[in-house]
Amino acid sequence: MDFIACDDARSLSQQPQGNGVNRNRRLIMSAGLSAVATMAFARGEKHRGLRDVRDVSDVRDARTASRASESLALWPSGKMPGGSGPTGPEHVSAKGSVTNVSHPRMNVYRPRKANGAAVLVISGGGYRHIELGSESGPACRWLQSLGVTAFELIYRLPDEGWIRTAPLQDGQRAMRVIRAAAPSFGIDAQRIGVLGFSAGGHLAGMTAVTPQIDRYASIDATDKLSSKPGIAGLIYPVLSLVPPFDNTETRRQLIGEHPSLAEAIEFSVDRQVTGTSPPTFLAQAKDDPVSPVDNSLMMFNALRKNDVLAEMHIFQAGGHGWGMGQPGSLVHAWPALFETWAVYNKLIPGVPV
């Protein structure tokens, strides 16, 4: 699957071009790269107030990774679907990796001055553990700095006594719980997004593109609310479970060692995109050794073919699992790019240029 270099940014960004916005965007393709070249958008200007993210992206101390103001349970006592779950206490490693989850919930990061936007943030870990320390924790603190109320999802893991779709149940329920709680948090229920990393990108993607599928039987009034996010950000995501892109822990944990092609398609995010899918932001490195970059390329093409607003950034180098990105690295650019895109798509207040 090849992309052709051109001056028209609409080949990679499906955003409308009104009022001259994005006319300065050009596709950069690095010399010497073959089938998939480095793709990024160079802007002549940034929107006003764009922040430097270094003050949060280099925070790696697991002890500060989940300093949230409060926690919200996803399910009423005794009404959680999906199996009996693990025994024993939840475990958090020194680096902030969580396992043995029996009480799915959201840690809430309230900004000092809320702007009405909210984002559900989902860490990866191959559906075997949840990388709060390196992914969702730093991302939530960064979103706080933008005035966004961030909800960090601690979801159930299939190999811990839950059915395979338990994390999908948690993702869907989380969006509804945020929407139900919107008035108490000063959130505009129409400005709720989702942001996922790696396997968390798979969960975020499935939450975004399949809201029409009820993952569990309704249990209360909250389940009458929509689970569809307004926008989706997918960072080095695992999206396809179809061969030859299925050599991932995400596939093994979610649909087993020998799934049918129908199962693989059912749980591949790019295969579930429709014309009603939300605007989507993709960021991945060409040299990703865990999730082939084809995941983002196929997702972008699926969005484009369904006329869904989309933006994609493929970085020349960066590997996998970079979270907010180390200062000085190519992938460190993604938070600023995402912020500009979120302003353009009216999740975050601002003045795009």
N, C-alpha and C positions, 0 to 999 in steps of 0.2 A: 504494500500500500504506500504509494508515493504522493507527496504534495509538490506542487510546482511553485517555485519562487515567483512572486509578482509584487507589484506595488499596491494592488488593491487589497486592503486588509480584510475585506469581506470574505476572502478565501479561508481565513482562519477565525475571524470574528464576525458573528452573525448579527451584531448590533446595528441598529439603524444609524444613518450618518447625518441626521438633521443638525442644522445650525453649525455645520462645519466640524462637529465633534468627530474626533478620530481621523481627520484627514491627514494628520501628521504621522499616523501610524504606518510603519513599513515593516515588511517581513524581512528579518535578518537571517540569512543562511550562511553558516560558517563554511569556508572553503575546506575541501578535503573530506567532508562527510558525505556518505553515499545515500543509501535508500531513505533514511530518515535523518534530515539535517536539523541543526539547532534552529528552533523557531521561537521567536520572541518578538514583542512589539516595542519599537523604539518610539518614545513620545518626545516631542519637542518641549512639552510642558507637562507639569503635574497639576492636579486639581488643588485648589487652595487649601492649605491646612494639612497637607499630606505629612504624616509623621515618620520620623526615623524609628524603625522598630528594634534597633540594637539594644535598647534598654530592657527589653523583655525577652528577645530571642535567645540571648546567651544565658538565661537563667536555667540551670540544669539541676539544682539542688532538689532532690526528691522531697525533702522536708517542707519545702514551700510550694510543691507542685499542686496541692489541692487546698490552698487557703481560700476557701469559699465562705460566704457569709452564712449559708444555711444549706440544708439538704431536703430534697423533695422525693418522697417515695413514689414509685410509679404505680403501684397496685394497692388497692385496699386490702387490709388483713384478711387472709383466708380466701381471697378471690383471684390469686395469681394463676394464670393458666400455664401449661407447658411442662408439667412433671414435678418431681419431688426435690430435685436439686442436690447439691453437695451436703456433706456433713462437716461439722467443724467450723472454725472461724474463717472469715475472709483473710487472705494473706496479701500483704503489700511488701514487695522487695525493697531493698535499699535504694534502688533506682526508680521506684514509683510504679512498678509493674504489678497489676492486681490479678489475683486468681481466686478460685473458690467463692464465687459470687452467689450468694443466696438471697440477697436483698437488693435487687436492681433499683437504681435511684439516680437523681441528678444533683450534683453539687452546683450551687448557684453563685455566680460571680456578679454582684451588683456593681455597676459603675458609680462613681461619686455623683455624676450628673447624667441620668439616663436620657437617651435621645429617642426612645420609643422602639428601637430595634432590638431583636433578640436572635441569638444563634445557638442551635444545639450542636455541641462539639463532640466528635466521636473519635477516640483513639483507635489505633490498630493493634495488631498482635496475633494475626492469623486465626482469630477466634479461639485462641488457646490462652491468651492473657490480654490485659488491657494496659497499654503504655501511657498511663496518665503523666508520669514524670517527664517524658521527653516530647510528648505531643499535645494532648488536650490541656494540661496545666499551663504551659507557656502560652498556648493559643488563647486560652480564656483570659489570661491576664492582659494580653495584647488587645483583645476585643474590649475589655473593660476600659482600656485607655482611649478607645474610640467612642466611648459612651454607650456601648452595646451591652445589654444584659446577656451573659453567657451561661449556658447550661451544660455542664460536663456530664456525659452519660457514662454510668457504670452499668454495663449490660451483662446479661447471663451468657455463659459460654456452653456450647452444645455438648462438650465432652465432660461436663460436670453434673450429669444426671438430668439434663433438660432435653426436650425435643430439639431437633435441629433448627427449627424456625423460632426458637425462644428469643434470640437476639433481634430478629425481625419484629416479633411481637413488642419487644421493649422499645425499638426505634419508633414504631407506629404509635404506641401508647405515649411515649415521651413527647412527641409533637402535639398530641391532644392535651396532655397535662399542661404544657406550656401555654397553649391557647386558652385553656380554662382558667389558668392563673394570670393571664395577661393583665387584667385590670389592677390586681394587687401589686404588680411589679411595674406598672406604668408602661406597659408594652402595647404597641399597636398590633392587634391580632393579624393584620395583613402584612406585617413586616417581620416575619419569623423565617430565618434561614437555617440551613444545616451545613456543617463543615466536617468532613471526614478525612482521615489519614489511613492509607494502606487498606487493611481489612475494614477499618472504620469507614474508609471511602466506599467500600462495597455496601456496608450497612447504610451509610448516608444515601448512596445512590439508589438502593432498593427502596428506601423510605421515600425518596423523591419521586421515583418513576412508577411506583405501584401503589399509590394511595387508594386506588379503587378495590384492591384486594384486602378483605378483612382477614387479618392474621389471627384473630381470636374472636370468640363470641362476645358481644357487648355485655358489659357488666354494670355500667352506670351512665349517668348523663354526659360525662366527659367523652364517652365513646360516640356520641352523636356529632361531635365536632370533627372538622377536617384534619387529617394528618399530613396534608400536603404542604411542604415548605414553599416559601415565596421564591427562594433561590437555593442553589446547591453549589458548594465548593468541594471539589474532589482532588485531594493532594496525594501524589504518587499512589493512585488507587489500584486495587485489584478489582477488576470489573467483569472480565470474561472468565467463565469456568468451562469453556468449550475448548477442546484440543485445537491447536497445540499450545494454548496459553493456560493450561490447567494444572501445571506443575507447581501448585501453591498450597500452603497450609490452609488457606481459606477454602479451597475446593475440598480438600480432604476432610476438614472439620464439618463443613456444611452439608455436603452431599455424598461423602464417603469415597472409598478407593475406586469403586467401579460403578459410577453412576451411568444411567442411560443418557443418550444425547438429549432426550426431551427434558430430563432433570437439569442437565447442564445449561440448556437454553433458558429454562424457567428461572434459574437463579443467576443468569448473566445480565448485568445491568444494561449493557448496550443493546441487548435483544429485547428489552422491555420498554424502550423509549417510545413515546407516542407524541402526537402533536400537542398534548396538554401538559407535557413534562415542563418543569420550571426552568428558567434561565440557569445555565450551568457554567462553572468556571473549572478548568482543568489545568493542573500543573504537574509536570513529571520530568525526570531527567532521562536523556537518551540512553545512558549507561546503567539504568536501573537493573540490578541483578536478580531481583525478587519478583517484581511485577513487570513483565515486558512492556516497553513503551507503546506497543500496539494496543494495549488496553485503552489508553487515552485517545489514540488515533481513531480506533473503531468507535469509541463513544462520541467523539466529535463528529464523525461522519454520520452516525445515527441521529444525532441532534440536528445536524444540517439538513439531512434528508427529510426530517419531520418539521422543518421550519421553526425549530426551537432556538431562542437566543443563546449564543454560546461564545466562549472565549477559551483559547488553549495556549499554554506556554510550555514548550519543550526545551529544556535547558541542555546545553552541550554535555555537561557533566554534573554529577551530584550524587549518584547512587540512589540508595533507598533509605528511608527512615530518618530524613533530615529535619523533621519537625518545622520549626520556624526558620531553619537555615543558619549555619555559622556565618558570622560577619566576615565579609570578604569573599564568600563563595558565590557562585552564580545563582544558586537556588535561594540565597538570602533575599533576592528581589521579589519573591512571590507575595509576601504579605502586603507590600505597597501596591503591587499590581492588583491584588484582590480587593484592597480598600478602594482603589480608583474604580474598579468594576462594580463594587457594591454600591458606591455613590451613584454611578451612572444608571444602575438598575433600581435606584430609589429605596434600597434597604437602609442605607446610612445617609443621614442628611449631609449635604455638602454642595459644592459648586463644581461640577466637572467641567473641564476645558478641553 
